[in-house]
Amino acid sequence: MSTPSQHPFEMKPETACIHAVRDATHSTGAVGVPIYQSATFAHPGVGQSTGYDYSRAQNPTREHVEKLLAALEGGADALAFSSGMAAIAALMELLSPGDEMIATDDLYGGSVRLFNNVSAKNGVIVRTVDTSDPAAVSAAITDKTKAVFVESPTNPMMKVTDLRAIKEVIGDKNILLIVDNTFLTPYFCNPLALGADLVVHSGTKYLSGHNDTLAGFIVVRSPEIAEKLRLLQKTIGAVLSPFDAFLVTRGIKTLAVRMKKAQENAIEIAHWLEAQAKVTAVHYVGLPDHPAYELSQRQASGFGAMISFSVDSAATATAILSNTKLILFAESLGGVETLITYPVMQTHADVPETERLARGIDEKLLRLSVGIEAAEDIINDLKKAMR
Ligand SMILES: *Cc1c(COP(=O)(O)O)cnc(C)c1O
């Protein structure tokens, strides 16, 4: 067996999603990546290896999707985990007791739970600041700071961090810039090209794209950090299974068309929401009056398809949640199906109340992950549910 290789030709992102990695591990000509459902691999002889020994260390199907992520994000390497949280938990092991990390104050709820309950117990101090303000990041840096963890746009308030500005604030200090790029995907944004050292993804979302699998990725700029993460990955062991690696590879083949269609729908729905009497605020990066509309265009090629909006009362919010027929009331995002979420009771239920309210996450706030259905059908469903 030989390892899958990145394709040698220059290609546009749409093409790269489909062709960036060619499977070289077999001779059958299979166009779909084979699922190597094997825990272990026999050695040709003493002191010899096919390149694969045991699937916790590496598996050809997982390696294929890892190479694909590395190619799409422009990284030296990428590592696939069993979920986005497994990826973030593994990368936190790069830090030691006494180290400090600065993180965006409007983070995915699961990341907040990890930092508050696990990282804190392990002696890593996580300070949350508004990373959309580079001066606030600068002020929070101490000689113990080892990492800055940015989520952009944020979940659910859609605040955008200027990644080049944060890189400038870090300067030549020995601080890792980590970006959770789940919302924009490598199709719309490549944080490594803007100065990030590590990119993390919940592959559960747009990358797999069909609400049918959990996955997580870390993409790394430097081979040295990649090597440390490889050791952590095989030691801790929360690796992506061969079947799930296949599903994510298949999902990524349609990433470009899904992102384009979901964004087109999101723009239409955000404008429609703005015109509704019961809607008091619409948070969508792709609206020209969003504070980061211009910044987004400087550092990304798209706005994504995540919208949050506030309505006039908690009663209106619960009516919408109870009455949509097409739109599913479910956690998660990034799939072909449009989902509606109630952050206060779902994704952010574990965020302490004072912090939650300070961030604007109250019982009037709803979040939409816009799918790829007809925009007209999604709008009609919201219209009826709002009446
Ligand atoms: C979902 C999500 C995660 C966690 O990923 P899982 O695959 O659910 O473990 C992390 N960050 C963001 C922005 C997410 O949306």
PDBQT file of the ligand as one rigid body, heavy atoms in Angstrom, charges set to zero:
ROOT
HETATM    1  C1  LIG A 401     -20.512  21.879  17.001  1.00  0.00    +0.000 C 
HETATM    2  C2  LIG A 401     -19.370  22.764  17.245  1.00  0.00    +0.000 A 
HETATM    3  C3  LIG A 401     -18.259  22.324  17.965  1.00  0.00    +0.000 A 
HETATM    4  C4  LIG A 401     -18.197  20.937  18.589  1.00  0.00    +0.000 C 
HETATM    5  O1  LIG A 401     -18.195  19.943  17.614  1.00  0.00    +0.000 OA
HETATM    6  P1  LIG A 401     -18.865  18.472  17.838  1.00  0.00    +0.000 P 
HETATM    7  O2  LIG A 401     -18.592  17.812  16.536  1.00  0.00    +0.000 OA
HETATM    8  O3  LIG A 401     -20.302  18.681  18.150  1.00  0.00    +0.000 OA
HETATM    9  O4  LIG A 401     -18.136  17.850  18.973  1.00  0.00    +0.000 OA
HETATM   10  C5  LIG A 401     -17.206  23.204  18.132  1.00  0.00    +0.000 A 
HETATM   11  N1  LIG A 401     -17.238  24.454  17.629  1.00  0.00    +0.000 NA
HETATM   12  C6  LIG A 401     -18.301  24.909  16.932  1.00  0.00    +0.000 A 
HETATM   13  C7  LIG A 401     -18.283  26.287  16.387  1.00  0.00    +0.000 C 
HETATM   14  C8  LIG A 401     -19.388  24.083  16.705  1.00  0.00    +0.000 A 
HETATM   15  O5  LIG A 401     -20.445  24.541  16.035  1.00  0.00    +0.000 OA
ENDROOT
TORSDOF 0
